[in-house]
Amino acid sequence: MRRDASPYTKNPGLQRINIALIAKYIRKNPGKFKTDKFTLLEIADRVLAQEIDMPRPAKLKAHMIFQMLLKPGSRIRKGVSTPCLEWRGAVRSGAPVLTTVNSMSGKRLIVDARKYILENPAKGKRRNFRSNPHSLCGNDLCVNPRHIEMRGMPHELKSGENHARAKYPDKLIRKMAHEYNAGATAKELAKKYRMVFTYVEQIMRKERRTEATEGMTIRGRFHDH
Ligand SMILES: [Zn+2]
């Protein structure tokens, strides 16, 4: 389609009208739009093709379609101060899910909608969590970002961390940090304690073993957090 052939060029207000129409169709029957099979934008494209017969408005973003799949909770649950936003898309194993496409590999993935919304805030930078979503309101279908906390580590990482802790106890990590503060380099410490150099560096940057060095100031960090 030629750019100037777009109906939105002739009538810019049509974008908003069509976005409202998409919202209406999705809200009417959210279960019909299978978020475990199609991405948010694919869902919008299906509505546009089947119901509206128009191309996708440039103003329509994935986070807007995410919002169309939510329903506000009727009461405020214990442990939170705002109403829940309940997911009306697909649910798998009791968790709200949606489909994404990895921009690098092109692979389709089904992800937890709670993690998705924390990683892709409507306003702000995209983030990456290696932890798992936990619902503070006790409502697993709630995707209100204020009700979700990322906790713990994926299992494969957890075992590695435990292993490292057993091998290098917190006491030793603190001892190393004191020596580092007194002038020893990460390279010297790695050699002395037979550790991987990058691991020592990460400890001194407070990127790893942070519970062990909590409350300690470590000199010459490469960047502060
Ligand atoms: Zn909630």
Boltz pocket constraint, residues with backbone or C-beta under 6 A from the ligand:
constraints:
  - pocket:
      binder: B
      contacts: [[A, 80], [A, 82], [A, 83], [A, 84], [A, 85], [A, 137], [A, 138], [A, 139], [A, 142], [A, 143], [A, 144], [A, 147]]
      max_distance: 6.0
